[in-house]
């Protein structure tokens, strides 16, 4: 049996918008497509630790309280760990230009029009945005 590749990915949500990163066209995996920020879980690292590290490396932000969320992908080689992020320090920027060439905040209704790395993850992302919106309403 082939070991699946553990991946940790972050759905940063703010004011009902979700941050998506455009994968650089020169990337080997899923080039020229939109995705959530994230990456490989390193040996000895927990997915939660990986998503915190990946957000720091790729966005230059320090995230707080990553909340695990289901994340659907059809690539059976991947073991995907999704996290909802609603609090962070810093302003997201392209801190790894070799990985991403654009960052944008999207309304949930606009996500279906994107060329996504994992289109099957759209429902997972939309659930995360709804959860964040409901959480925010509960704290107001």
Secondary structure as GFF3:
##gff-version 3
##sequence-region A 1 140
A	DSSP	beta_strand	5	14	.	.	.	ID=ss1
A	DSSP	beta_strand	17	23	.	.	.	ID=ss2
A	DSSP	beta_strand	34	35	.	.	.	ID=ss3
A	DSSP	beta_strand	37	40	.	.	.	ID=ss4
A	DSSP	alpha_helix	47	59	.	.	.	ID=ss5
A	DSSP	beta_strand	62	64	.	.	.	ID=ss6
A	DSSP	beta_strand	67	69	.	.	.	ID=ss7
A	DSSP	beta_strand	78	85	.	.	.	ID=ss8
A	DSSP	beta_strand	87	89	.	.	.	ID=ss9
A	DSSP	beta_strand	100	107	.	.	.	ID=ss10
A	DSSP	three_ten_helix	108	113	.	.	.	ID=ss11
A	DSSP	three_ten_helix	119	121	.	.	.	ID=ss12
A	DSSP	alpha_helix	122	139	.	.	.	ID=ss13
###
